[in-house]
Amino acid sequence: MDSQNKEITEYSAKNDGGDNKKTTRINLPNKLTIFRIILVPVFMVFILLPVPNETWSKIFASALILIAALTDFIDGFLARRLKLVTNFGKLMDPLADKFMVVGAMIAITASDSFADIRFLTVWVTTVVFFRELAVTSIRLLAKSADDNVIAANFVAKLKTFSQIVCIMTVLLEESVITQNLSAPSYLFSYITMAVMLILTIYSGVVYFKTYWKYIDPEK
């Protein structure tokens, strides 16, 4: 009898260990989300420092931002296709987007390479930062109130796409895009910033209207 109990105990302990190992394993979509966050300080360095020179540093930064944006698409696709959607992913995936966009905007504003449009990037960065901060606060309130993890909706994804296009346009316009054109300086940057600002503000309003119950001062 003691021998049988011992075998049962060892079998249960082995199974428990295996289950715990499974629950602590990070799946591929979440690894891509973490990788995207790690890329943020790397491309910020290339935006801020002319390594090896100003043109190539902008190209490298743009390439890293594009890679980060592609991982955003891939991790979402894999999570849905392989049924690997987790609360961690629903929370961290949009946060990774915010880190990516706000980090790039701050670096552009601080870089002397874009001093000519700093008067505008300061205000654009401020609007983007406070919008992302407000939406993140709503997410945290929803999570603490009834354990509701708010995933990014279509409008938010469209907003993020416009932000990435805007950032890459600002980075590459003067040194690559319009190098051989007679277009006014930063013309395309102004256009993409205007579109991005409209979508950024609109998506924020949509979030507030949809999840107002979490911040309603009368409740």
NUBA-620808 format. One line per field, with one value per residue (C-alpha): residue number from 1; residue in one letter; y, x, z. Coordinates in steps of 0.02 Angstrom, whole numbers, padded with zeros to 5 digits. Layout:
# NUBA-620808
i [NUM / ...]
aa [A / ...]
north [Y / ...]
east [X / ...]
up [Z / ...]
//
This chain:
# NUBA-620808
i [1 / 2 / 3 / 4 / 5 / 6 / 7 / 8 / 9 / 10 / 11 / 12 / 13 / 14 / 15 / 16 / 17 / 18 / 19 / 20 / 21 / 22 / 23 / 24 / 25 / 26 / 27 / 28 / 29 / 30 / 31 / 32 / 33 / 34 / 35 / 36 / 37 / 38 / 39 / 40 / 41 / 42 / 43 / 44 / 45 / 46 / 47 / 48 / 49 / 50 / 51 / 52 / 53 / 54 / 55 / 56 / 57 / 58 / 59 / 60 / 61 / 62 / 63 / 64 / 65 / 66 / 67 / 68 / 69 / 70 / 71 / 72 / 73 / 74 / 75 / 76 / 77 / 78 / 79 / 80 / 81 / 82 / 83 / 84 / 85 / 86 / 87 / 88 / 89 / 90 / 91 / 92 / 93 / 94 / 95 / 96 / 97 / 98 / 99 / 100 / 101 / 102 / 103 / 104 / 105 / 106 / 107 / 108 / 109 / 110 / 111 / 112 / 113 / 114 / 115 / 116 / 117 / 118 / 119 / 120 / 121 / 122 / 123 / 124 / 125 / 126 / 127 / 128 / 129 / 130 / 131 / 132 / 133 / 134 / 135 / 136 / 137 / 138 / 139 / 140 / 141 / 142 / 143 / 144 / 145 / 146 / 147 / 148 / 149 / 150 / 151 / 152 / 153 / 154 / 155 / 156 / 157 / 158 / 159 / 160 / 161 / 162 / 163 / 164 / 165 / 166 / 167 / 168 / 169 / 170 / 171 / 172 / 173 / 174 / 175 / 176 / 177 / 178 / 179 / 180 / 181 / 182 / 183 / 184 / 185 / 186 / 187 / 188 / 189 / 190 / 191 / 192 / 193 / 194 / 195 / 196 / 197 / 198 / 199 / 200 / 201 / 202 / 203 / 204 / 205 / 206 / 207 / 208 / 209 / 210 / 211 / 212 / 213 / 214 / 215 / 216 / 217 / 218 / 219]
aa [M / D / S / Q / N / K / E / I / T / E / Y / S / A / K / N / D / G / G / D / N / K / K / T / T / R / I / N / L / P / N / K / L / T / I / F / R / I / I / L / V / P / V / F / M / V / F / I / L / L / P / V / P / N / E / T / W / S / K / I / F / A / S / A / L / I / L / I / A / A / L / T / D / F / I / D / G / F / L / A / R / R / L / K / L / V / T / N / F / G / K / L / M / D / P / L / A / D / K / F / M / V / V / G / A / M / I / A / I / T / A / S / D / S / F / A / D / I / R / F / L / T / V / W / V / T / T / V / V / F / F / R / E / L / A / V / T / S / I / R / L / L / A / K / S / A / D / D / N / V / I / A / A / N / F / V / A / K / L / K / T / F / S / Q / I / V / C / I / M / T / V / L / L / E / E / S / V / I / T / Q / N / L / S / A / P / S / Y / L / F / S / Y / I / T / M / A / V / M / L / I / L / T / I / Y / S / G / V / V / Y / F / K / T / Y / W / K / Y / I / D / P / E / K]
north [00000 / 00122 / 00082 / 00116 / 00282 / 00332 / 00297 / 00398 / 00544 / 00543 / 00534 / 00682 / 00785 / 00748 / 00799 / 00957 / 01006 / 00981 / 01084 / 01226 / 01223 / 01243 / 01389 / 01486 / 01459 / 01615 / 01578 / 01641 / 01789 / 01854 / 01831 / 01939 / 02071 / 02073 / 02081 / 02234 / 02321 / 02281 / 02362 / 02530 / 02594 / 02527 / 02628 / 02779 / 02776 / 02779 / 02925 / 03026 / 02985 / 02996 / 02820 / 02796 / 02957 / 03053 / 02975 / 02796 / 02817 / 02872 / 02724 / 02601 / 02676 / 02664 / 02483 / 02436 / 02525 / 02431 / 02266 / 02310 / 02354 / 02188 / 02091 / 02180 / 02108 / 01936 / 01911 / 01957 / 01840 / 01695 / 01722 / 01710 / 01573 / 01460 / 01507 / 01576 / 01733 / 01773 / 01913 / 01955 / 01976 / 02078 / 02196 / 02204 / 02206 / 02380 / 02438 / 02386 / 02491 / 02640 / 02618 / 02608 / 02763 / 02874 / 02822 / 02867 / 03034 / 03083 / 03039 / 03139 / 03290 / 03280 / 03254 / 03404 / 03327 / 03382 / 03550 / 03636 / 03554 / 03541 / 03673 / 03549 / 03382 / 03445 / 03471 / 03313 / 03210 / 03289 / 03246 / 03068 / 03043 / 03103 / 03005 / 02845 / 02881 / 02908 / 02748 / 02648 / 02714 / 02655 / 02483 / 02474 / 02530 / 02398 / 02265 / 02313 / 02341 / 02178 / 02092 / 02151 / 02157 / 02279 / 02225 / 02350 / 02382 / 02416 / 02606 / 02590 / 02478 / 02604 / 02742 / 02645 / 02615 / 02802 / 02839 / 02719 / 02794 / 02968 / 02925 / 02840 / 02987 / 03112 / 03007 / 02978 / 03126 / 03247 / 03120 / 02989 / 03022 / 03200 / 03206 / 03226 / 03313 / 03498 / 03476 / 03597 / 03540 / 03412 / 03429 / 03244 / 03245 / 03383 / 03286 / 03122 / 03211 / 03290 / 03122 / 03038 / 03172 / 03157 / 02967 / 02977 / 03097 / 03007 / 02834 / 02908 / 02978 / 02807 / 02723 / 02851 / 02833 / 02643 / 02621 / 02775 / 02664 / 02638 / 02824 / 02892 / 03009 / 02981 / 02797]
east [00000 / 00141 / 00226 / 00066 / 00038 / 00217 / 00194 / 00032 / 00116 / 00265 / 00147 / 00044 / 00198 / 00265 / 00101 / 00089 / 00264 / 00223 / 00064 / 00155 / 00288 / 00154 / 00069 / 00231 / 00286 / 00279 / 00199 / 00267 / 00148 / 00193 / 00378 / 00356 / 00269 / 00415 / 00537 / 00444 / 00464 / 00651 / 00670 / 00606 / 00765 / 00870 / 00784 / 00777 / 00968 / 00977 / 00854 / 00952 / 01129 / 01199 / 01273 / 01364 / 01295 / 01131 / 01054 / 01096 / 01045 / 00871 / 00863 / 00915 / 00788 / 00651 / 00697 / 00686 / 00518 / 00455 / 00513 / 00426 / 00266 / 00273 / 00290 / 00132 / 00038 / 00120 / 00091 / -00093 / -00114 / -00028 / -00125 / -00290 / -00239 / -00160 / -00286 / -00150 / -00245 / -00200 / -00239 / -00053 / -00060 / -00221 / -00144 / 00038 / 00011 / -00070 / 00052 / 00198 / 00122 / 00114 / 00295 / 00346 / 00252 / 00283 / 00467 / 00492 / 00401 / 00502 / 00664 / 00614 / 00570 / 00734 / 00842 / 00930 / 00902 / 00720 / 00745 / 00655 / 00489 / 00514 / 00381 / 00256 / 00324 / 00318 / 00130 / 00099 / 00199 / 00105 / -00065 / -00011 / 00064 / -00089 / -00208 / -00109 / -00098 / -00286 / -00328 / -00204 / -00286 / -00455 / -00381 / -00312 / -00479 / -00572 / -00449 / -00463 / -00653 / -00715 / -00558 / -00603 / -00451 / -00489 / -00411 / -00367 / -00512 / -00504 / -00500 / -00353 / -00260 / -00292 / -00229 / -00070 / -00044 / -00060 / 00064 / 00193 / 00171 / 00191 / 00348 / 00432 / 00384 / 00462 / 00620 / 00645 / 00566 / 00712 / 00851 / 00767 / 00588 / 00603 / 00790 / 00771 / 00601 / 00559 / 00424 / 00420 / 00515 / 00420 / 00262 / 00221 / 00265 / 00138 / 00004 / 00036 / 00044 / -00125 / -00203 / -00120 / -00181 / -00360 / -00360 / -00270 / -00400 / -00547 / -00494 / -00472 / -00649 / -00715 / -00630 / -00701 / -00878 / -00869 / -00795 / -00865 / -00944 / -00772 / -00740 / -00916 / -00900 / -01083 / -01055]
up [00000 / 00044 / -00120 / -00217 / -00127 / -00164 / -00350 / -00353 / -00264 / -00383 / -00534 / -00471 / -00434 / -00608 / -00689 / -00584 / -00635 / -00818 / -00805 / -00717 / -00850 / -00984 / -00898 / -00881 / -01062 / -01172 / -01340 / -01507 / -01530 / -01357 / -01393 / -01548 / -01443 / -01320 / -01466 / -01532 / -01364 / -01363 / -01534 / -01469 / -01382 / -01527 / -01663 / -01546 / -01540 / -01731 / -01738 / -01610 / -01667 / -01845 / -01851 / -01968 / -02044 / -02040 / -02196 / -02153 / -01971 / -02030 / -02149 / -02013 / -01892 / -02024 / -02061 / -01877 / -01860 / -02012 / -01937 / -01774 / -01868 / -01962 / -01799 / -01742 / -01892 / -01878 / -01691 / -01708 / -01858 / -01770 / -01609 / -01701 / -01823 / -01692 / -01557 / -01446 / -01392 / -01211 / -01090 / -01092 / -01281 / -01279 / -01151 / -01208 / -01397 / -01399 / -01264 / -01374 / -01514 / -01397 / -01342 / -01524 / -01582 / -01430 / -01424 / -01607 / -01589 / -01436 / -01525 / -01680 / -01572 / -01478 / -01633 / -01708 / -01880 / -01870 / -01787 / -01933 / -01887 / -01699 / -01669 / -01743 / -01681 / -01501 / -01512 / -01612 / -01487 / -01342 / -01418 / -01457 / -01284 / -01188 / -01301 / -01271 / -01085 / -01074 / -01169 / -01066 / -00908 / -00971 / -01003 / -00826 / -00754 / -00854 / -00796 / -00612 / -00616 / -00692 / -00762 / -00937 / -01051 / -01192 / -01356 / -01492 / -01612 / -01799 / -01779 / -01658 / -01781 / -01920 / -01806 / -01771 / -01958 / -01993 / -01853 / -01925 / -02099 / -02027 / -01929 / -02078 / -02191 / -02070 / -02057 / -02243 / -02332 / -02341 / -02361 / -02471 / -02530 / -02598 / -02624 / -02813 / -02809 / -02803 / -02671 / -02523 / -02369 / -02264 / -02370 / -02354 / -02171 / -02139 / -02234 / -02144 / -01976 / -02008 / -02053 / -01905 / -01784 / -01845 / -01825 / -01657 / -01585 / -01666 / -01602 / -01428 / -01432 / -01488 / -01340 / -01217 / -01287 / -01288 / -01114 / -01027 / -00894 / -00817 / -00793 / -00770 / -00618 / -00573 / -00539]
//
